[in-house]
Amino acid sequence: MMPPDWRPPTLTTPRLALRPFTDDDARPLFEHARNPNVTRFTLWDHHRTVGETVAFVRDYARLRYREGMAEPYAITVRPGTEPVGACGCFWAAEPHQTMELGYWVAEPFWGRGYAAEASAAVLRHAFKSYQPERMQARVIAGNFASVRVLEKLNFRYEGTLRASLLRRSRFEDVMMFSLLRAEWAVGELTRGA
């Protein structure tokens, strides 16, 4: 466990700042998290009250930070400071050096490449700081936008786990993607990072 006040470092990209969530983020984040279109392919359902968003910011985020995880990050479009989504990664199986990437972006900001840009920054931080061998991502079948994000990040499709997720009273197929440390390193060299 990390000290109660530990937070992951702020990450910046040409257009974005990714920073730890604060209590002040609950109200602006709720405006996006309450949109059912945003949660169409997420594991969590759209927020019905600001209290649900407060619980995410205060309870979930703080617990992850106490675990020393680089998740969840608030995605902000610079120079603004209000969150327009979240991104991060966590240990899916630490003994096997496997982390998992997740992200979402508010509907008014779709189609601008923010999910890929934010995820690339989180991947760079995770591979350098946590040293996983494998980064994986799960996509509920039909989420073509998320597949495109992962393709931009050089993830490889591994297969589909049929009816592997019971979500909102329905069994969903889940597509598995992965990016190995060596593949990420080659991509970083190619980009000149």
C-alpha positions as CSV (number, residue, x, y, z in Angstrom):
1,M,0.0,0.0,0.0
2,M,1.1,3.5,-0.8
3,P,0.7,6.5,1.6
4,P,-2.8,7.9,1.6
5,D,-1.8,11.0,-0.3
6,W,0.2,9.2,-3.1
7,R,-1.0,10.0,-6.6
8,P,0.4,9.0,-10.0
9,P,2.3,11.6,-11.8
10,T,0.6,14.0,-14.2
11,L,1.3,13.1,-17.9
12,T,1.2,15.5,-20.8
13,T,0.8,15.1,-24.5
14,P,0.6,17.8,-27.2
15,R,-3.1,18.3,-26.6
16,L,-3.9,16.6,-23.3
17,A,-3.0,16.5,-19.6
18,L,-3.7,13.3,-17.7
19,R,-3.8,13.9,-14.0
20,P,-5.2,12.1,-10.9
21,F,-8.8,12.8,-10.0
22,T,-9.7,15.2,-7.3
23,D,-13.0,15.7,-5.4
24,D,-13.7,18.8,-7.5
25,D,-13.9,16.6,-10.6
26,A,-17.2,14.9,-9.5
27,R,-19.6,17.5,-10.8
28,P,-18.1,18.1,-14.3
29,L,-17.4,14.4,-14.7
30,F,-21.0,13.5,-13.9
31,E,-22.1,15.6,-16.9
32,H,-20.3,13.1,-19.1
33,A,-20.7,9.9,-17.1
34,R,-24.5,10.2,-17.0
35,N,-24.7,9.8,-20.8
36,P,-25.8,6.2,-21.8
37,N,-24.1,6.6,-25.1
38,V,-20.7,6.8,-23.3
39,T,-21.3,3.6,-21.4
40,R,-22.8,1.6,-24.2
41,F,-19.7,-0.6,-24.2
42,T,-18.3,-0.1,-20.7
43,L,-18.4,-2.4,-17.7
44,W,-20.0,0.3,-15.6
45,D,-23.4,1.7,-16.2
46,H,-24.1,5.4,-16.8
47,H,-24.3,7.4,-13.6
48,R,-27.8,8.4,-12.5
49,T,-26.8,10.7,-9.7
50,V,-23.8,12.9,-8.9
51,G,-23.3,10.7,-5.8
52,E,-22.3,7.8,-8.1
53,T,-19.6,10.0,-9.6
54,V,-18.5,11.2,-6.2
55,A,-18.1,7.5,-5.2
56,F,-16.0,6.9,-8.3
57,V,-13.7,9.9,-7.5
58,R,-13.5,9.5,-3.8
59,D,-13.7,5.7,-3.3
60,Y,-12.6,3.9,-6.5
61,A,-9.9,6.4,-7.5
62,R,-8.4,6.8,-4.1
63,L,-8.3,3.0,-3.6
64,R,-6.5,2.5,-6.9
65,Y,-4.0,5.3,-5.9
66,R,-3.4,3.6,-2.5
67,E,-2.6,0.4,-4.5
68,G,0.0,2.5,-6.4
69,M,-1.8,2.2,-9.7
70,A,-1.6,4.6,-12.6
71,E,-5.4,4.5,-12.9
72,P,-7.7,6.2,-13.2
73,Y,-6.3,9.3,-14.8
74,A,-8.6,12.3,-15.6
75,I,-8.2,13.2,-19.3
76,T,-8.3,16.9,-19.7
77,V,-7.9,18.9,-23.0
78,R,-5.3,21.6,-22.5
79,P,-5.4,24.3,-21.4
80,G,-8.7,23.3,-19.7
81,T,-8.8,21.4,-16.4
82,E,-12.2,19.7,-16.5
83,P,-12.1,15.9,-17.1
84,V,-13.5,14.7,-20.4
85,G,-12.9,11.0,-19.8
86,A,-10.6,8.6,-18.0
87,C,-7.7,6.4,-18.8
88,G,-5.4,4.1,-17.0
89,C,-3.9,0.7,-16.4
90,F,-3.8,-1.8,-13.5
91,W,-2.4,-5.2,-12.7
92,A,-4.6,-7.9,-14.2
93,A,-2.1,-10.5,-13.0
94,E,1.0,-9.1,-11.3
95,P,2.7,-12.4,-10.8
96,H,2.6,-12.9,-14.5
97,Q,3.6,-9.3,-15.2
98,T,0.3,-8.5,-17.0
99,M,-1.4,-5.2,-16.9
100,E,-4.7,-4.1,-18.4
101,L,-5.5,-0.8,-20.2
102,G,-8.9,0.9,-20.1
103,Y,-10.2,4.3,-21.3
104,W,-13.3,6.2,-22.1
105,V,-13.9,9.7,-23.6
106,A,-17.0,11.9,-23.3
107,E,-19.3,11.9,-26.4
108,P,-18.6,15.6,-27.4
109,F,-15.0,14.7,-27.7
110,W,-15.3,11.5,-29.8
111,G,-13.5,11.2,-33.1
112,R,-10.6,13.5,-32.2
113,G,-8.0,10.8,-31.3
114,Y,-8.0,11.7,-27.6
115,A,-8.4,8.1,-26.4
116,A,-5.4,6.9,-28.4
117,E,-3.3,9.9,-27.4
118,A,-4.1,9.5,-23.7
119,S,-3.6,5.8,-23.8
120,A,-0.2,6.2,-25.5
121,A,1.0,8.4,-22.7
122,V,-0.3,5.9,-20.0
123,L,1.3,3.0,-21.8
124,R,4.7,4.8,-21.9
125,H,4.4,5.5,-18.2
126,A,3.3,2.0,-17.3
127,F,6.0,0.2,-19.4
128,K,8.7,2.4,-17.9
129,S,7.5,2.5,-14.3
130,Y,5.8,-0.9,-13.7
131,Q,7.8,-3.0,-16.2
132,P,5.0,-5.3,-17.3
133,E,5.7,-7.9,-20.0
134,R,2.2,-7.8,-21.4
135,M,-0.4,-5.1,-21.6
136,Q,-3.9,-6.3,-22.5
137,A,-7.2,-4.7,-23.3
138,R,-10.7,-6.1,-23.5
139,V,-13.3,-4.8,-25.9
140,I,-17.0,-5.8,-25.9
141,A,-17.8,-7.0,-29.4
142,G,-19.3,-4.3,-31.6
143,N,-17.2,-1.5,-30.1
144,F,-15.4,-0.6,-33.4
145,A,-14.1,2.7,-32.1
146,S,-12.2,1.0,-29.3
147,V,-10.8,-1.5,-31.7
148,R,-9.5,1.4,-33.8
149,V,-7.8,2.9,-30.8
150,L,-6.0,-0.3,-30.0
151,E,-4.9,-0.8,-33.6
152,K,-3.4,2.7,-33.5
153,L,-1.5,1.7,-30.4
154,N,-0.2,-1.5,-32.2
155,F,-2.1,-3.9,-30.0
156,R,-2.7,-7.3,-31.6
157,Y,-6.1,-9.1,-31.7
158,E,-5.8,-12.4,-29.9
159,G,-9.3,-13.8,-30.2
160,T,-12.9,-13.5,-28.9
161,L,-14.1,-15.0,-25.7
162,R,-17.6,-16.0,-26.6
163,A,-20.4,-15.1,-24.0
164,S,-17.7,-14.5,-21.4
165,L,-19.2,-11.4,-19.8
166,L,-22.6,-11.1,-18.2
167,R,-23.4,-7.4,-18.4
168,R,-26.7,-5.8,-17.9
169,S,-28.5,-9.2,-18.0
170,R,-27.0,-10.1,-21.3
171,F,-24.0,-12.3,-22.2
172,E,-21.4,-10.4,-24.3
173,D,-18.6,-11.6,-26.4
174,V,-15.3,-10.0,-25.4
175,M,-12.4,-9.4,-27.9
176,M,-8.9,-9.7,-26.4
177,F,-6.0,-7.6,-27.5
178,S,-2.4,-7.4,-26.2
179,L,0.8,-5.5,-26.6
180,L,4.1,-7.0,-25.4
181,R,6.9,-5.1,-24.0
182,A,9.2,-5.8,-27.0
183,E,6.5,-4.7,-29.4
184,W,5.9,-1.5,-27.5
185,A,9.7,-0.7,-27.4
186,V,9.9,-1.2,-31.2
187,G,7.0,1.2,-31.6
188,E,8.7,3.8,-29.3
189,L,11.9,3.6,-31.4
190,T,9.9,4.0,-34.6
191,R,8.3,7.2,-33.2
192,G,11.6,8.5,-32.0
193,A,10.6,8.7,-28.3
